[in-house]
Amino acid sequence: MQVELLKLFQYDLPEKQLTEIKNMLATYFAKTAADEMDRLWDENGWDNDTMKEWANERMRKS
């Protein structure tokens, strides 16, 4: 993938196209992360109460 992205730099792409490519990549990785979280959410039976518990946990040691 890195090689394919580097190949893009041989062209003098307008800033607008570079921005579109960055947005496509960001959207792809955000969707991948969201899909994985959905899978974990379902697999582990998490719910809103689980998230509230996590938000209130103290992870630091005194």
Backbone as ProteinMPNN parsed JSONL, in Angstrom:
{"seq_chain_A": "MQVELLKLFQYDLPEKQLTEIKNMLATYFAKTAADEMDRLWDENGWDNDTMKEWANERMRKS", "coords_chain_A": {"N_chain_A": [[0.827, -1.189, 0.0], [1.941, 1.21, 0.804], [3.81, 1.617, -1.202], [2.185, 1.973, -3.424], [0.908, 4.353, -2.711], [3.119, 6.044, -2.668], [3.714, 6.069, -5.385], [1.833, 7.816, -6.342], [2.922, 10.296, -5.922], [4.552, 10.827, -8.047], [3.138, 12.155, -9.86], [1.922, 15.398, -10.643], [-0.262, 16.276, -8.746], [-3.218, 18.175, -8.228], [-3.9, 20.199, -5.333], [-6.509, 19.856, -4.424], [-7.17, 17.243, -5.268], [-5.311, 15.756, -3.773], [-6.256, 16.285, -1.222], [-8.755, 15.056, -1.412], [-7.929, 12.381, -1.662], [-6.694, 12.014, 0.835], [-8.942, 12.3, 2.446], [-10.484, 10.099, 1.59], [-8.863, 7.98, 2.479], [-8.885, 8.478, 5.247], [-11.619, 8.139, 5.782], [-11.922, 5.443, 5.111], [-10.25, 4.153, 7.053], [-11.489, 5.023, 9.408], [-14.014, 3.844, 9.153], [-13.256, 1.151, 9.182], [-12.264, 0.934, 11.813], [-14.617, 1.553, 13.25], [-16.282, -0.558, 12.455], [-14.914, -2.702, 13.62], [-15.167, -2.026, 16.33], [-17.946, -2.25, 16.559], [-18.179, -5.015, 16.163], [-16.78, -6.001, 18.421], [-18.373, -4.887, 20.429], [-20.818, -6.251, 20.062], [-19.946, -8.93, 20.342], [-19.013, -9.028, 22.965], [-21.154, -8.262, 24.462], [-21.47, -5.658, 25.321], [-22.89, -2.561, 26.553], [-24.561, 0.643, 26.918], [-24.326, 1.125, 29.63], [-21.962, -0.216, 30.23], [-20.101, 1.44, 28.971], [-20.417, 3.762, 30.488], [-19.505, 2.844, 32.962], [-16.802, 2.372, 32.331], [-16.015, 4.977, 31.748], [-16.003, 6.096, 34.234], [-14.072, 4.749, 35.618], [-11.1, 4.53, 37.586], [-7.915, 4.534, 36.628], [-5.349, 5.066, 37.391], [-2.684, 4.469, 39.656], [-2.276, 5.181, 43.113]], "CA_chain_A": [[0.0, 0.0, 0.0], [2.817, 2.377, 0.867], [4.415, 1.805, -2.52], [1.149, 2.533, -4.299], [0.734, 5.759, -2.34], [4.302, 6.776, -3.129], [3.606, 6.238, -6.832], [0.994, 8.989, -6.608], [3.727, 11.507, -5.845], [5.235, 11.089, -9.309], [2.253, 13.033, -10.621], [1.713, 16.718, -10.044], [-1.692, 16.325, -8.453], [-3.697, 19.409, -7.587], [-4.152, 20.112, -3.889], [-7.866, 19.34, -4.224], [-7.122, 15.783, -5.389], [-4.594, 15.236, -2.614], [-7.193, 16.378, -0.099], [-9.754, 14.0, -1.614], [-7.278, 11.104, -1.354], [-6.555, 11.958, 2.294], [-10.28, 12.086, 3.005], [-10.861, 8.713, 1.309], [-8.111, 7.128, 3.394], [-9.399, 8.705, 6.602], [-12.939, 7.513, 5.839], [-11.706, 3.997, 5.102], [-9.733, 3.7, 8.342], [-12.511, 5.284, 10.422], [-15.031, 2.797, 8.996], [-12.66, -0.1, 9.646], [-12.242, 0.983, 13.279], [-15.999, 1.503, 13.728], [-16.763, -1.928, 12.244], [-14.288, -3.546, 14.635], [-15.811, -1.711, 17.613], [-19.281, -2.863, 16.523], [-17.994, -6.452, 16.349], [-16.438, -6.206, 19.827], [-19.551, -4.503, 21.215], [-21.764, -7.367, 19.98], [-19.295, -10.147, 20.827], [-18.835, -8.958, 24.418], [-22.399, -7.878, 25.128], [-21.35, -4.329, 25.927], [-24.012, -1.639, 26.368], [-24.265, 2.01, 27.372], [-23.892, 1.052, 31.031], [-20.548, -0.598, 30.193], [-19.335, 2.634, 28.618], [-20.459, 4.657, 31.654], [-18.596, 2.283, 33.963], [-15.441, 2.631, 31.879], [-15.74, 6.406, 31.842], [-15.834, 6.447, 35.641], [-12.988, 3.969, 36.226], [-9.841, 5.204, 37.913], [-6.882, 3.606, 36.184], [-4.067, 5.438, 37.984], [-2.377, 3.998, 41.006], [-1.817, 6.283, 43.954]], "C_chain_A": [[0.87, 1.251, 0.0], [3.432, 2.67, -0.496], [3.406, 2.438, -3.476], [0.911, 4.005, -3.99], [1.92, 6.599, -2.81], [4.273, 7.01, -4.639], [2.77, 7.469, -7.207], [1.818, 10.277, -6.658], [4.506, 11.796, -7.124], [4.404, 12.005, -10.201], [2.107, 14.357, -9.889], [0.212, 16.9, -9.811], [-2.067, 17.656, -7.82], [-4.0, 19.161, -6.101], [-5.527, 19.517, -3.602], [-7.878, 17.81, -4.308], [-6.39, 15.142, -4.217], [-5.486, 15.238, -1.374], [-8.258, 15.293, -0.206], [-9.177, 12.628, -1.271], [-7.118, 10.954, 0.154], [-7.9, 11.669, 2.948], [-10.76, 10.653, 2.767], [-10.155, 7.753, 2.262], [-8.629, 7.261, 4.83], [-10.755, 8.028, 6.781], [-12.811, 5.997, 5.91], [-11.259, 3.509, 6.484], [-10.725, 3.957, 9.479], [-13.601, 4.215, 10.365], [-14.507, 1.459, 9.495], [-12.652, -0.157, 11.168], [-13.655, 0.863, 13.849], [-16.574, 0.098, 13.569], [-16.188, -2.874, 13.295], [-14.903, -3.288, 16.012], [-17.209, -2.308, 17.669], [-19.185, -4.37, 16.774], [-17.699, -6.761, 17.822], [-17.628, -5.932, 20.742], [-20.524, -5.68, 21.258], [-21.194, -8.635, 20.627], [-19.215, -10.185, 22.356], [-20.088, -8.546, 25.175], [-22.325, -6.539, 25.83], [-22.608, -3.518, 25.666], [-23.614, -0.267, 26.904], [-23.797, 2.031, 28.825], [-22.418, 0.672, 31.125], [-19.683, 0.631, 29.921], [-19.302, 3.619, 29.782], [-19.519, 4.173, 32.752], [-17.145, 2.584, 33.595], [-15.068, 4.099, 32.041], [-15.444, 6.824, 33.287], [-14.719, 5.671, 36.337], [-11.773, 4.859, 36.496], [-8.734, 4.217, 37.602], [-5.52, 3.902, 36.807], [-3.903, 4.835, 39.361], [-1.894, 5.173, 41.838], [-0.426, 6.058, 44.459]], "O_chain_A": [[0.586, 2.223, -0.701], [3.558, 3.828, -0.894], [3.748, 3.337, -4.244], [0.733, 4.813, -4.901], [1.749, 7.72, -3.289], [4.756, 8.036, -5.117], [2.979, 8.078, -8.256], [1.457, 11.228, -7.351], [5.062, 12.884, -7.277], [4.908, 12.56, -11.177], [2.165, 14.413, -8.66], [-0.479, 17.58, -10.57], [-1.336, 18.195, -6.988], [-4.313, 18.042, -5.694], [-5.692, 18.76, -2.645], [-8.532, 17.154, -3.497], [-6.809, 14.095, -3.723], [-5.462, 14.299, -0.578], [-8.623, 14.679, 0.796], [-9.857, 11.803, -0.66], [-7.379, 9.88, 0.697], [-7.983, 10.884, 3.894], [-11.377, 10.056, 3.649], [-10.771, 6.826, 2.789], [-8.788, 6.264, 5.534], [-11.01, 7.413, 7.816], [-13.513, 5.346, 6.684], [-11.827, 2.558, 7.021], [-10.786, 3.17, 10.423], [-14.06, 3.735, 11.402], [-15.231, 0.714, 10.157], [-12.995, -1.186, 11.75], [-13.866, 0.148, 14.828], [-17.278, -0.385, 14.456], [-16.894, -3.746, 13.802], [-15.134, -4.226, 16.773], [-17.62, -2.82, 18.711], [-19.999, -4.937, 17.503], [-18.293, -7.671, 18.4], [-17.86, -6.657, 21.708], [-21.0, -6.068, 22.325], [-21.891, -9.324, 21.371], [-19.335, -11.249, 22.963], [-20.078, -8.488, 26.405], [-23.026, -6.304, 26.814], [-23.312, -3.75, 24.683], [-22.467, -0.051, 27.294], [-22.969, 2.859, 29.203], [-21.701, 1.171, 31.992], [-18.656, 0.831, 30.568], [-18.272, 4.243, 30.036], [-18.828, 4.967, 33.391], [-16.356, 3.0, 34.443], [-13.944, 4.425, 32.423], [-14.719, 7.79, 33.524], [-14.446, 5.904, 37.514], [-11.469, 5.79, 35.75], [-8.629, 3.174, 38.247], [-4.625, 3.058, 36.751], [-4.859, 4.71, 40.126], [-1.193, 6.053, 41.339], [0.111, 6.896, 45.184]]}, "name": "protein", "num_of_chains": 1, "seq": "MQVELLKLFQYDLPEKQLTEIKNMLATYFAKTAADEMDRLWDENGWDNDTMKEWANERMRKS"}
